């Protein structure tokens, strides 16, 4: 029986050798899969106001990034489905297919571009150094040396704090960082300027202040993050972003969260 089995396999080899060898990329087309499903799955934190967070009244997921994600989905002709996760594992979730893209203020950096694709930038901001308003010793990023800064460890902001010699105290998001800062448990936090503006808008009496800005490219521009080598999806999302800027949708969203149209500041 073993000999017969071997002869059958030998007879099949010439036929199998004629089968076409498909390129590895032919099996993946994220845009086609999204269109077929009628849904684009979007990874986001849900704890990062004003970009992605929950309303206290009804726990509804809202935010600038959430509204931008829904607007992009509408342009693609599909529905937006948000999948929440902690920042430290958010990008990794893209690798294992938990979602199709990540929209969560992911900064466009050379390191990330080596592994992933980004859409055109959909917002630009800057990193700021925030301290308590009675702090008289920290005036610049260089003054962070030997101090403590509350940040998500793997974020651009946490890396910036560490680069300037700060000991980074791990937190899950902006609100946690501010809570540690105002309670005196850390010296500072390096964070997003737009998040700071939103925080001060809701809590104008909060005893914190900005003492330094960093508008370098590593921190200023964010894009929709997607898996590598998805040109059709990237082109479709780029087109969608351009469309919502042109038709006034972007301005409406931006005015709602920040009180001004930020489209002219995108770079």
Residue pairs with C-beta under 8 A, 6 or more apart in sequence:
25 229
28 227
28 229
28 230
29 230
29 232
30 100
30 226
30 227
30 230
30 232
30 233
31 230
31 232
31 233
31 236
32 232
33 100
34 40
34 76
34 78
34 100
34 233
35 76
35 77
35 78
37 78
38 78
38 79
39 78
39 79
39 80
39 81
40 69
40 72
40 73
40 76
40 78
40 79
40 80
40 81
40 100
40 101
41 81
41 82
41 83
41 98
41 99
41 100
41 101
42 69
42 73
42 80
42 81
42 82
42 83
42 99
42 100
42 101
42 102
42 103
43 82
43 83
43 84
43 85
43 90
43 93
43 94
43 98
43 99
43 101
43 102
43 103
43 104
44 52
44 61
44 63
44 65
44 66
44 69
44 82
44 83
44 84
44 85
44 90
44 102
44 103
44 104
45 51
45 52
45 84
45 85
45 86
45 87
45 90
45 104
45 173
46 52
46 53
46 54
46 61
46 82
46 84
47 53
47 54
47 172
47 173
47 175
48 63
48 65
48 87
48 104
48 105
48 173
48 174
48 195
49 63
49 174
49 175
49 195
49 198
49 199
50 63
50 64
50 194
50 195
50 198
50 257
50 258
51 63
51 64
51 65
51 66
51 104
51 105
51 194
51 195
52 61
52 63
52 64
52 65
52 66
52 103
52 104
53 61
53 62
53 63
54 60
54 61
54 62
55 62
61 82
61 84
63 257
64 123
64 194
64 253
64 254
64 257
64 258
65 103
65 104
65 105
66 82
66 103
67 253
67 256
67 257
68 103
68 122
68 123
68 244
68 250
68 253
69 80
69 82
69 103
70 80
71 240
71 244
71 249
71 250
71 253
72 80
72 103
72 224
72 237
72 240
72 241
72 244
73 79
73 80
75 239
75 240
75 243
75 244
76 236
76 237
76 240
83 93
83 98
83 99
85 93
85 98
86 172
87 104
87 152
87 154
87 155
87 172
87 173
88 152
88 153
88 154
90 102
90 104
91 102
91 106
91 112
91 116
91 225
93 99
93 102
94 101
94 102
94 116
94 225
94 226
94 227
95 227
100 226
100 233
101 224
101 225
101 226
101 233
101 237
102 224
102 225
102 226
103 224
103 225
105 123
105 125
105 192
105 222
106 112
106 118
106 222
106 223
106 225
107 156
107 218
107 219
107 220
107 221
107 222
108 118
108 121
108 217
108 221
108 222
108 223
109 156
109 218
112 118
112 225
115 228
116 225
116 226
116 227
116 228
117 225
117 226
117 227
117 228
117 229
117 230
117 234
118 223
118 224
118 225
118 226
118 234
119 223
119 224
119 226
119 234
119 237
119 238
119 241
120 223
120 238
120 241
120 242
121 221
121 222
121 223
121 266
121 267
122 222
122 223
122 224
122 241
122 250
122 266
123 194
123 221
123 222
123 262
123 266
124 220
124 221
124 222
124 262
124 265
124 266
124 267
125 192
125 193
125 194
125 219
125 220
125 222
126 192
126 193
126 213
126 214
126 215
126 219
126 220
127 156
127 157
127 160
127 190
127 191
127 192
127 193
127 213
127 214
127 215
127 216
127 219
128 190
128 191
128 192
128 193
128 196
128 210
128 212
128 213
128 214
129 138
129 140
129 141
129 144
129 188
129 190
129 210
129 211
129 212
129 213
129 214
130 178
130 181
130 188
130 189
130 190
130 191
130 196
130 208
130 209
130 210
130 211
131 138
131 181
131 187
131 188
131 208
131 209
131 211
132 181
132 182
132 184
132 207
132 208
132 209
133 207
133 208
133 209
134 207
135 187
135 188
135 209
135 211
137 143
138 144
138 147
138 187
138 188
138 211
139 211
139 212
140 211
140 212
141 160
141 164
141 190
141 212
141 214
142 164
144 161
144 164
144 165
144 166
144 187
144 188
144 190
145 164
145 165
145 166
146 165
146 166
146 167
147 165
147 166
147 167
147 187
147 188
148 166
148 167
148 168
148 169
148 185
148 186
148 187
148 188
149 158
149 161
149 166
149 167
149 168
149 169
149 186
149 187
149 188
149 189
149 190
150 168
150 169
150 171
150 176
150 177
150 178
150 180
150 181
150 185
150 186
150 188
150 189
151 157
151 158
151 161
151 168
151 169
151 170
151 171
151 177
151 189
151 190
151 191
152 158
152 170
152 171
152 172
152 173
153 168
153 170
156 218
156 219
157 189
157 190
157 191
157 192
157 219
158 168
158 190
160 190
160 214
160 218
160 219
161 168
161 188
161 189
161 190
162 168
166 187
166 188
166 190
169 180
169 185
169 186
171 177
171 180
174 189
174 191
174 192
174 195
174 199
177 186
177 189
177 191
178 189
178 199
178 206
178 208
180 186
180 189
181 187
181 188
181 189
181 208
182 206
182 207
182 208
193 210
193 213
194 258
194 262
196 210
197 258
198 257
198 258
199 206
200 206
200 208
201 259
220 267
221 266
221 267
224 237
224 241
226 233
226 234
226 237
241 250
243 249
244 250
245 251
245 263
250 261
250 263
251 261
251 263
254 260
254 261
254 262
254 263
255 261
